[in-house]
Amino acid sequence: MGKGTAFVIGATGQIGRAAVRVLAEDGWEVRAASRGGGSDPDWPDGVRPLALDRDEEGALAAALGDGCDVLVDMVAYDGGHARQLAGLRDRIGSAVVISSGAVYEDDRGRSFDTQAEPDGSPRYPVPIPETLATVAPGDRTYGTRKIELERELLASGPPSTLLRAGAIHGPHCRSPRELFFVKRALDGRPVRVLAHGGESRFHPAHVANIAELIRLAALRPGPRVLNAADPEAPTVAEISAAIDEVLGVRSETVVFEGAPEEGLVGLTPWGGPHPIVYDMAAAERELGYRPVTGYVESLPRTVASIADRLGDKEWREAFPGMAKYPDLFDYAAEDAWLAARG
């Protein structure tokens, strides 16, 4: 027997592809909405793709028609999107919406938003519970927009589960942090230089685990906020070694304490002086959640997809979403730093 109707916004994005497949396999009748109206070869028969620009006046209401039992929103971003869903709550049985772990702040008011400031890196508890304080809502940053989305949706929208995702990884990622080590291995770089003693931890969240949380939340509607992350949070040194293992290379790891004193040598997309680890106990308790994969076991497919997409292209061309980072592959600067170190 079918579970009901599911309407997925952002269906051809990284998380959306996995969520549509899992929901359809679980017995939901899925309408998969995206700007281009595309589909995915891994989706089961019966998934109905449709084109949707959710920011076009009246487009979402028209696409919903008589409504759905659960709406899954991958791309809701701010209070405006919360109000959009709230305005359609009579046609939405419940919702599952992707938020972000970027909403948290520590006991000194430091958050992801303050890391560029002196002493701005947050020192969160390990692990971070959903009860930790958050940034103030507003339109200033990604984190403030996401908390505005959360609060407005919980206050006036349909019964909604907000999933505060960690560092998302897996196939179809537009900004894969793993590129930092995959390209080095493919380029034959024999050394990995890591700041902060190689101990930086930024809790990953595989798309398959997020999709499982979506599946469970769809079955158990209710207003709640839950973290979304993998069963483990490896250090950057452990990630480096695991990727080398997948690619069959062996490299030397050189670490130093603290942040780089000058230049970018030692920085990685996971870099930070304090660990960021999310507590998954609430998801286990409230949804019966159990992860479907771990970071290391998921790496072979992730690494293969990065290598295939990279090919012979310049890395910024292959992964334009990574252009937000400075030059990740300044090998000349690394060589000069290593030579000076002796």
Disulfide bonds with the S-S distance in Angstrom:
none
